Each structure stands twice: as C-alpha cells, then as structure tokens.
Amino acid sequence: MSAESLILFFIVGAFLVGIALVFSSYIPPTSINPQKAEPYECGIPTEGMTWIQFNVGYYLFAIIFLVFDVETVFIFPWAVMMKELGLVAFIEIVIFFSVLGLGLLYALKKGALKWV
C-alpha cells in the first residue's frame, strides 16, 4: 500500500465522517411531546424529585462486567488453535489469565464489586 493511497483513504474517511455529522445536525428527529422530557418514558407521570443520583458502584460493576465479558471472547480462538500452537499458546493464555486475575484482584481491593 503506497503513501498516496493511505493519504487518500484518510481524506475520504474524514470527508465521509464530516458529511455524516453535517447531515445529522440538519435532520435531527424532533418531538414536541412533553413526555419526552420526562426521565422515564413509561407513560406514568413522575412524582417528586426525579433527578436522583445513583451509586457509582453500579456503573463500575457494569464496566467491569463488560471488560471481563469482552475478554472472554478471546478465549475461543485460543481454544481452537491450542493444538496447533502448542506450548506457546499455553504460555500466552497463562499470561492472559494472570492479567485478568490481577485486574479482578484490583477491583476487589478497591471495593468496586461491593453493592453497599
């Protein structure tokens, strides 16, 4: 791949992103329904103060779940190629699980997995 084609690729990519941004700013979906301003669009009127703060632990738990969930996707290709790669694949997965284990220990030590 030559430098000219790489530059052209980035220019065309930037141009398409720019077009998408301009297009989305001129044609947004609009709604004049007052229920769209409600925190919950369930059709039931809210009572009292609706803007309450949630515990940040819920967000941390969700992020940690996503990290470990996405990382487990890498285990399947490893399992498929394990016989062909042999010892190298085993050493790599041990390192991989060690990093995941250290991340889990760090999250436990910081209290990110506690619900209280």
Secondary structure, DSSP 8 states (H G I E B T S, - for coil): --HHHHHHHHHHHHHHHHHHHHHHHHS------GGGGSSS-SSS---S-------HHHHHHHHHHHHHHHHGGGHHHHHHHHHHHTHHHHHHHHHHHHHHHHHHHHHHHHTTT---
